[in-house]
Amino acid sequence: MSRLINKNGWTLGLLGILALLFVFTRIIQPEFGVGGLDSLSRATLPFAFATVAMAVVVIAGGIDLSVASMMAVAGVTAAVLMDGASDGMTVFAVVAVLVIGVLMGAINGALIVMTRVPDIVVTLAMLYVWEGVALLILKAPGGSATPWLRELIIGPFIFPWLPKSLVFLTVCVAVIWIPLKRSKLGLSIYAIGSDELAAYRSGVAVGRTRIIAYAVCGLFAALGGLTLTMSTGNGEPIPGPYLMASVAAVVLGGVVLGGGRGALLGPIIAVFILRLVRMDLTLMSVDPNVTTIVEGSIMVVVVMIGGVLAMRSKRT
């Protein structure tokens, strides 16, 4: 038991903070209950998938600044394909969106590997490329989401206190990440993030592994864009505020910015913490501009601390 606590101490600490925040929320808003939990979970869903997408590439020793733009491409593509579509066409649309997400991520990774330009530069450029693609597909908010698909994330699942959106997030992440993490490829992703040269000398195909890590990032980003369309009922071509939020949640969740260390559970809990903080500020009737300042300050501080810790770990 003590070994388990030591190994997962950071994640358990985040769970404790989240529990305290829920208690604080009930104090300032006694009416907060099942409906509020469902709304919070649904609003957090796109942020959670953006965070998971970012966490994968950070574990591999990289970063992807185009996550929000890839989400926009996926969201508008889904909205256009599902507009007036039958159930069969909706399934095709979902598969197409996920494939597009994988391709976008793979293109990012391939450009980084082939050009050897730093990933922060390549993905910054691709941020504008994918943003332009999203605007070409849909110039203004529009399209629609199939009703039965929207129902997958709206309302409770079996128990009144268990939101469907949280179950959807858990299932998607578990189905994709758990088999990947336990496979040779998953070990390779951690290896190149920990020490790329050592991984190469151990026989790891560094370039291919990096491309696959970015492809997985694109897959999760596509799920984020898809869930955003499912939640709002239409496609939004302008990227949302997911980039900085995802980086902050990744660092707060215990993933080292230098790569090679971390998991996905911590960042998912962290993104719920950040969203709940924002909701509490809103419930306390704090000025929206002040709320934005507080939220941005928290993100900047978290990222700065993560950067300092990453530099120290490299020196040691």
Secondary structure, DSSP 4 states (H G I P E B T S, - for coil): -HHHHHHTHHHHHHHHHHHHHHHHHHHH-TT-SHHHHHHHHHHHHHHHHHHHHHHHHHHTT---TTHHHHHHHHHHHHHHHHTT--HHHHHHHHHHHHHHHHHHHHHHHHHHHHH---HHHHHHHHHHHHHHHHHHH-SSSB----HHHHTTSSSBSSSTTSBHHHHHHHHHHHHHHHHHHHSHHHHHHHHHHH-HHHHHHTT--HHHHHHHHHHHHHHHHHHHHHHHHHHHSSB--S--TTHHHHHHHHHHTT--TTSS---SHHHHHHHHHHHHHHHHHHHTT--HHHHHHHHHHHHHHHHHHHHHHHHHHHH-
